[in-house]
Amino acid sequence: MSAPCLTQTEGETIVVWDSVPIHRLNMTRQAMLLILLLLLLLCVTGLRGTTETGSELTELTSNGFIKVLDSGKASFIYFGNAVNPSITLFLEQLEKSVEVLEDYGILVAKVDCAKEKVPTYCTIEKVLKKVYLFRGGVMLRSFATDTVFDENAIVAHVLFALLFNEVKYVQTLAELQTIEKAVKGRADVVLAHVQALGTAEHRAVMEAAFVYGAEYQFVLTMGGTVLQHMGVEEPGKLSAGLWFLHCKLVSRRWEPCHHSALKKPLSTVQIYTFLKLMDAPLLTEVSADPADVKTVHNHLQSPVLFLFTQRETLALDRSTAESVAWRLRGEAGVVLVHRDHPGVNVPAGHNVAYRLPAEGSRVKYLTLQDIEGVMRLFTEGDRVGLELEEEEEEEEEEEHWSVLDILDDEVSESVYRDRSVNLESHLVPALTSQTFSTAVAAAGHTVVLFYNSWDAVSMAFMQSYLEVASMLQDVADVSLALVNCGDWTEVCTNQNASQIPTVMLFNPGERPRRYNGMLGTESLHSFIRLSRMPAPLRLSSEDEAESFLRGDLSRSLSPHTPALVLGLFNSRLEPGCMAFQEACLALRGELVTGIFAEPQASQWSQQYTASLPALILSRTADSHIHTLPLLNSSTEEVISIVKRAALHPLPELTVLNLPSYLELGRPLLILFVDRDDSESVHARQELSTLQDRGQLDHYLPCWIHLARTPAGRAVLESLLGSVPHLPALVLSQLGSEGEVFLFQAQRPLLAETVQRWLSRVQSKEEEPSGVLSDEQWGPPVPLFDFLAVMDEAVPGFAAQGTEEEEEEGEGEGEGERERERLELSGALPSLQRGALSFSMLTVKQCNRIQWLPR
């Protein structure tokens, strides 16, 4: 109801309410002006109140919330307390979605938890970051505010959740074919592809499904073999698409469903138009002049193709026209005109005509030689226009990356793919702000994963984390738990878990320790098992020291110990003993460490020709024992000495050990083999001989077994452009030149010939077999700049990187190599699932790499 207003006619004034005259007044001009001003204020106030009410969120009380639940109406409700800038932006977008969702019968509202304490939903957190979808008295789903961050995402996710049982989701062709078989003869199928949930395209599909869901079976996919079946040649380049599968007219189960593609950008209007075109007759036959023909395509702004026939060739022309109509369905209407009918005026010599959808467009006549000429008449023109439009969109997107407003496809896919993962498992309980402190203060070792449910890396790592929990469920003093940083922000902030995902290990009475290893099952499992051991183990006799070096003391806790490190001192008061013990604490979880600081240690160490203080390191990979002197070494120096000594002198490069060896920053001397025959074994022995002589100290000699690490073939192709005869020895130089040298196969691969070859390489007498590209793999968008995120998470790295860029050509500093170690340590989900990542890391070696989750 609007406010009353005045209108004036000759000699009288009329009060008007809702356009209806309700009273006539006779008054003086002064009185009339006074009333006019008062009513004008009422009009303005009424209009303003109507506008604000239409745009503002409904604010519910506790009783109002209960009434909404009892009403049975679908509702989308945010329970808020304090706000921050991100919540303010979310509320603005939520207000924009009010009118749209109300059109679908969905109430959008908010509850101020500062005023109304609604149990379960109003928690003690300062900033609440969840919004809930209800239908009747049932809570269908909760959303993180980061997921429903704008109007498109809100509408798309709400409708998708409400239609979850109606809109089918398929990942494989077999799943789609099962749906086709179920609906053949009964209904048609609308198949939609979107790269990401929450986009404008996803919203358009969901709105169409909400309106037409009773008429068609809607199916959603996010790629894979389904797109290839639909005829998409490069599925990775298709951001969105929609197909209409004509299954209703199929009477036999073995017959395929014809499909028609929407070849225009996905939008609500385009989908509506496309579905109306699918309902239009496949072929229209007329006996009239083309200029006078009116079809549904004219109203839907679709072009019309006219083909001509005559009595003698009617059957053949009709068959041809139907074939053309199937190929153009959704792009143009096809009309078959009987040209020999009286009143049909078709210019002689023409066999095709068309009319564009523009108003006032004339019918244009052509003469074409074949059906493909007819197809090109529409498809090429539409494709050119579409390509121009896509280029304009890409340019616009490049200019506005800073305001990227779509859900990352990897995030959406991971969230949807892992939606069935039971995060409430008894093996990995979900902690809250109320239960966190109690859980980590309990006796034993508590491992906590800090994650975000919408983060692709978190969800990719989640399965590995659950596998570790299963492997350790019988270990009494170890428990694993989860904290969702989207729900419990304060817990993650208090624990400095700014880099997601983060794994931390808590022991009563000790400082929490952050896990910096690979995000995979094997590495995390090893870290937890090794962390259960004291660091260092205190040994009091020669027998215990011997048992330690054999691995007897550690085998029960961790059967796959990478190395054993024993510190030898005359007493615990000896200089360097404290630094060694601090280094052991820093290395806890990576290595098994022990300390023998007794008077008899000096005599016992003579069998290893060690002068105290000293380190004895036993590598479990080759059972080789090293003795290293410990002078006045600091804690950092001890850590560096131990880590380098633990590395194998001639390692087999794998995905897991690659980061540790790249940290050394040496040129890679790689032997590629594909079998364990005598030739390959002999080649490794010759390299080992050079290594023992100390002639490869400036290189990193290593080997890759292509059968065990198939990615090595891609590495070899990247280095040389092709795969040579194996075994092949390749030298990949670090530095700006990026030269690659291949040891020629016609030379015998002996220690002496390899040494002479390396000398010629150093003296520039050998021609390189290839050159590595110096291109930088920067992030595709600022959102994916994970290196910048790490700069913020690890203070000091950002400034150090800037200094190194200014001092280009002076080599890489320790900080840069440490940064790369952190990057690589978080890359395991990608490295385990894709050989290409391993190829990239090896080819680029120690360049700055931006890793994308895959």
TORVO-164036 format. One record per residue (C-alpha): x negated, y, z negated. Coordinates in steps of 0.2 Angstrom, whole numbers, plus 2048, in hexadecimal, padded with zeros to 3 digits. Example, Ala and Ser with C-alpha at 12.3 -4.5 7.8 and 13.67 -1.06 7.14 Angstrom:
7C27EA7D9/7BC7FB7DC/
END
This chain:
800800800/7F9811805/7FB8227FC/80982E801/80583B80E/80E84A816/81384E827/81B85E82D/82986283A/83187283F/83887982F/83686B823/82986081B/82A84D81A/82284180D/81C832816/81782180D/811813818/81681C827/82881D821/83082E81D/83882D80C/83C83F807/83F850810/83A860806/83E872808/83187D7FF/82788C801/81688C80A/80C88D7F9/81587F7F1/813875801/800878801/7FF8737EF/8088627F2/7FE85F802/7EE8617F8/7F48557EB/7FA8487F7/7EA84A802/7E08457F2/7EB8367F0/7E9831802/7D6832801/7D68297F0/7E181B7F7/7D7819807/7C78187FC/7CE80C7F0/7D48017FF/7C2801807/7B97FD7F7/7C57F07F2/7C27E7803/7B07E7802/7AC7E47EF/7AA7D37E7/7B87CE7DC/7B27CD7CA/7B97BF7C0/7BB7BD7AD/7BA7AC7A5/7CD7AA7A6/7CD7B07B8/7C07A37BC/7CA7957B4/7DA79C7BE/7D079B7CE/7CB7897CB/7DD7847C7/7E378C7D7/7DB77F7E2/7D478D7ED/7C278C7F3/7B77997EB/7A579E7EC/7A07A67DC/78F7AE7D5/78C7AE7C3/7807BC7BF/7787C47B1/7697D07B3/7647D57C5/7547D77CE/7517DE7E0/7547CD7E8/7647CA7DF/76A7DC7E4/7677D87F6/7707C77F4/77F7D07EC/7807DC7FB/7807CE807/78D7C57FD/7987D47FE/7977D4811/79D7C2811/7AD7C5807/7B87CA815/7B27BC821/7B47AE814/7C57B480E/7CA7B2820/7C779F81E/7D079F80D/7C17A0802/7C07AB7F3/7AF7B47F1/7AC7BA7DF/7A07BD7D1/79F7BB7BE/7957C77B3/78E7BC7A7/7897CB79C/79B7CD799/7A37BC79B/79A7AC795/7A079E7A0/79978E79A/78E7847A5/78C7927B2/7867A17A7/77679B7A0/7697A4795/75E7A87A4/75B7BB7A7/75D7BA7BA/7697AC7C0/7657A77D2/77379B7D6/78479D7DE/79278F7DD/79F7897E9/7AF7827E2/7BE77A7E9/7CC7787DC/7C47737CC/7B576A7D4/7A47727D7/79F76D7E8/78E7737E9/7827807E2/77678B7ED/7677957E8/7687A77ED/7597A57F7/762799802/7727A3805/7687B3807/7737BD814/7847BD81B/7817B0829/7797A481C/7877A6810/7957A381C/78B794825/78778B815/79878D80D/7A178781C/79577981E/79777380C/7AA77480E/7AA76A81E/79C75E818/7A774F81B/7AF75582C/79F75B834/79474C837/78174E837/776743842/764741844/762732851/76B72E861/77271E859/77B72884C/78373385A/788724864/79171D855/79B72C853/79F72C866/7A571A865/7B071F856/7B972D85F/7BA727871/7CC728877/7D1733868/7C7743868/7B974D870/7A9751867/7A0761865/78D75F862/78376E85B/77176F859/76977C84D/75777D848/75B785837/76A78582B/770796827/76D79F837/7797A8842/77B79984D/77E78E83F/78C79A838/79479A84A/79578784B/79C786839/7A979383D/7AE78A84C/7AF77A843/7BA782835/7C7787843/7C677984F/7C176A843/7D2762844/7D1762857/7BF75D85B/7B2752851/7A475E84D/79275784C/782760846/77075B84A/75F763848/75675B856/74D74B85A/75373E867/764745867/75E754871/75574A87D/765740880/76E750884/761754891/756760888/74575F88F/73C768882/746766872/739770867/73D780871/75077F86F/75578A860/768786862/77377D86D/78577686F/78C768879/79E76287C/7A074F87E/7AF74A887/7B473A87E/7C773C87D/7CA73788F/7BE72888E/7C871888D/7BB70B88C/7AF70A87E/7A0706889/7A2715894/798725890/79F73588B/79B743897/79475288F/794765894/78777188D/78A783887/77C78C890/77E79C887/7787A2876/78279B867/78E7A7860/7A07A685A/7A77AE86A/79D7A3875/7A279386C/7B479986D/7B379C87F/7AA78C883/7B7781879/7C578A883/7BC786893/7BB77488E/7CE77488C/7D077B89E/7D476F8AC/7C47688B4/7CA76D8C5/7D87788CB/7E07768DD/7E97858E5/7F07898F5/7ED79C8F4/7E17A98F8/7D27A98EC/7D47BC8E8/7E67B78E1/7E17A88D7/7E27AB8C4/7DB79D8B8/7D779C8A6/7C57A08AB/7CA7B18AF/7D07B589E/7C07AD896/7B47B88A0/7AD7A98A9/7A87A88BC/7B379E8C8/7AD7948D7/7B87918E6/7B57828F1/7C077F900/7C8770907/7D476B915/7E075C918/7D4751921/7C6752914/7D1754904/7CC7448FB/7B97478FE/7BA7598FA/7C37568EA/7B67498E4/7A87558E8/7B17638DF/7B47598D0/7A17548D0/79D7678D1/7AA76B8C3/7A275F8B7/7907668BA/7977788B8/7A37758AA/7A178289D/79878D8A9/7A57908B7/7B678B8BC/7B87828CC/7C77848D7/7CB77A8E7/7D47848F4/7DE77D902/7D8788910/7E478191D/7F3786913/7FD79591A/7F97A5912/7E77A090D/7DB7AC915/7C97A6914/7BC7AE920/7B67A192D/7A579992B/7A579A918/7A778B90C/7A47928FB/7AA7A18F2/7A87A88E0/7AE7B58D5/7A57BC8C6/7AE7C08B5/7AB7D38B6/7BB7DD8B8/7BF7E28CA/7B37D58D0/7B67D08E2/7B67BE8E9/7A57BC8F3/7A47AF901/7957A4905/78F796910/785789907/77D77990E/77E76D8FF/78576B8ED/7747708E5/7767818EE/7877838E5/77F77E8D4/77178A8D6/77D7988D9/7827988C7/77478F8BD/7657998C4/76E7A98C1/7737A48AF/76279E8AB/7597AE8B1/7657B88A6/7637AD897/7507AD899/7507C0899/75B7C088A/7507B4881/7417BE885/7497CE87E/74E7C486E/73C7BE86C/7357D086E/7427D6861/73D7C8855/72B7CC857/72E7DE852/7387D9843/72F7CB83A/72E7D582B/7417D4829/7437C182E/7547BC829/7567AA82E/75279A824/742792829/746783833/739778829/74177E818/75377A81E/74E769826/745764816/75376980B/760760815/755750818/75174E805/7627537FF/7657417F9/7557417EE/75A73E7DC/75274C7D2/75A7467C3/7517357C3/74D72F7B1/73B72D7B7/73A7407BB/74674A7B0/74A75C7B5/7447687A8/74C7787A3/747787799/74E77E789/74676D78C/735772794/72C777784/73176777B/72D75C78A/71B76278C/717762779/71B74F778/70D743775/70473D784/702744795/71074E79D/70F7517B0/71B75F7B6/71E7647C8/7247767CB/72D7777DB/73B7807E5/7497767ED/7497807FC/73677F7FF/73177380D/72076F805/72976B7F4/73575F7FC/728757807/71E7547F7/72D74F7ED/72D73D7F3/71B73A7EF/71E7417DE/72C7357DB/7217267E1/71472B7D4/72172B7C7/72671A7CC/7147147CC/71171B7BA/7227167B2/71A7087A8/70C7137A1/712718790/70872878D/70C73079E/71D7397A3/7217437B2/72E7517B3/73475F7BF/7387717BD/74277A7CB/73B78B7CC/74A7917D5/75578D7C6/7487907B8/73E79F7BE/7387A47AC/7307927A9/7267937B9/7217A57B6/71B7A17A4/7107927AB/70979D7B9/7107917C6/71079E7D3/70B7937E1/7187867E5/7177787E4/70C7777D5/7087677CA/70276A7B8/6FD75D7AB/700761799/6F875978A/6FC75E778/6EE769771/6E676C782/6E877A78F/6F377579E/6E976F7AD/6EE7727BF/6ED7657CC/6E476B7DB/6E275B7E5/6EC7557F4/6FF7557F3/7007437F6/7047337EC/6F372B7EB/6EA73B7E6/6F67407D9/6F772F7D2/6E472E7D1/6E373F7C8/6F073A7BB/6E772A7B7/6D67327B6/6DD7407AB/6E273379E/6D073079A/6C673B78E/6BA747797/6AD742793/6AD73178C/6A173177D/69572277D/68B71D76E/68170E774/677708783/6836FA786/691706787/687711793/68470179E/6966FC79E/69B70E7A2/69070E7B2/6986FD7B7/6A97057B6/6AF6F97A8/6B570779D/6BF7107AB/6C67027B6/6D56FE7AB/6DB7107AC/6D67147BE/6D07057C9/6CC7117D7/6C071D7CF/6B67277DC/6A772A7D1/6A07287C0/6957367B8/68B7337A9/68274179F/67273C796/66C747787/661744778/66E74C76D/67E75676F/675766769/669765778/66A773785/67676F793/681763789/68E770786/68E775799/69076379E/69F760793/6A876F799/6A47697AB/6AC7587A6/6BC7617A1/6BD76A7B1/6BA75A7BB/6C77507B1/6D37477BD/6C67477CB/6B873C7C4/6B47317B4/6A773A7A9/69E73379A/69073A78E/682730786/67A73C77A/67173176D/65E72F769/65E71E773/664727783/65272C787/64B71B787/65A713790/65972079E/64771B7A3/64E70C7AD/6567197B8/6467247B8/6507327B0/6497407A5/655747799/66075179A/6667487AA/6767427B4/6787317BA/68672F7C7/68D71F7CE/6977207DE/6A37127DE/6A47127F1/69270C7F4/68D7077E2/67F7137E4/67871B7D4/67072C7D5/6667357C7/6667487C7/65D7537BB/66675F7B0/65C76E7AC/66377E7A5/67377C7B0/6837867AD/69477E7AD/6977837BF/68777D7C5/68A76C7BD/69B76B7C6/69376F7D6/6857627D4/6917547CF/69E7577DD/6907577EA/6887487E3/69873F7E3/69A7417F6/695732801/68573680B/68D72F81B/6A072F818/6AE729823/6B8738826/6CB736821/6D974281E/6D774080B/6C474480A/6C2750818/6C476080D/6B675B801/6AA759810/6AF769819/6AB773809/69976F80C/69977A81C/68D770826/68D76C838/69775C83B/68D74D842/69B741846/69A72F84C/6AA72A854/6AD717854/6BC70C858/6B76FB852/6AC6F3845/6A16EA852/68E6E9851/68B6F885C/695703850/68D6FC840/67C6FE847/68071184C/68571483A/67570C833/66A71783F/673727838/671720826/65E71E82A/65D73082F/66673581F/65B72B814/64C73481C/653745818/65474A82A/66674D82A/66775981B/66D767826/67B75D82D/68A754827/68874382E/69973982E/6A372D838/6B572B83E/6BD71A841/6CB71D84E/6D470E84A/6D6712838/6D872583B/6E172784C/6E073A84B/6CD73884E/6D1736861/6DA746861/6CB74E858/6BF747865/6CA74D874/6CA75E86C/6B775F86A/6B375887B/6C3759886/6C3746888/6BE73687F/6AD72F884/6A671E883/6A6718870/69D719865/69A72B868/68F73785E/69574985E/68D759856/699767852/69077784E/697783842/697796846/69E7A2853/698798862/6A178885E/69677D869/69976A869/68B75E86F/68D74C874/67F73F872/67E738883/683726884/67572088F/668723881/666716874/66E71C864/65F71A859/65972584A/64A72B854/654730864/662738859/654742850/64D748861/65E74D867/662757858/65176085A/65576486C/66676B867/65E77685A/65177D868/65F780874/659773880/66A769880/67976F88A/68976F87F/696763885/6A476F87F/6A877F876/6B5780868/6C278E86B/6C079D85F/6D37A085E/6DA7A384D/6E9799847/6F27A783F/7047A5838/7127A6845/71B7B2839/7177BB829/7227AF81F/7167A1823/7067AA81E/70279D811/6F07A3810/6F67B4809/7017AB7FD/6F27A27F6/6E87B27F6/6F57B87E9/6F67A87E0/6E37A77DE/6DC7B97D9/6CD7BF7E1/6CE7B57F1/6D77C37FB/6C97D07F7/6BC7C37FB/6C47BF80C/6C47D1811/6B17D380D/6AD7C4817/6B77CA826/6AD7DA825/69C7D0824/6A17C6833/6937BA839/68A7B9828/6927A8825/69F7A2819/69E7A5806/6A27997F8/6B37A27F5/6B879F807/6B478D806/6BD78C7F6/6CC7947FE/6CC78780C/6CB7797FF/6DB7807F7/6E3781808/6DF76F80D/6E37697FC/6F576E7FE/6F6767810/6F875580D/70A753811/70675A823/6F6750824/6FE74081F/70C74282B/70374983A/6F3744842/6F275584B/6EF75E83B/6DF754838/6DA758849/6DC76A846/6D276A836/6C376083D/6C276B84D/6C377B844/6B9775835/6B7784829/6C1791832/6D079A82A/6DE78E82C/6F179382A/6F9782826/70C78082A/716772822/71C76682F/
END
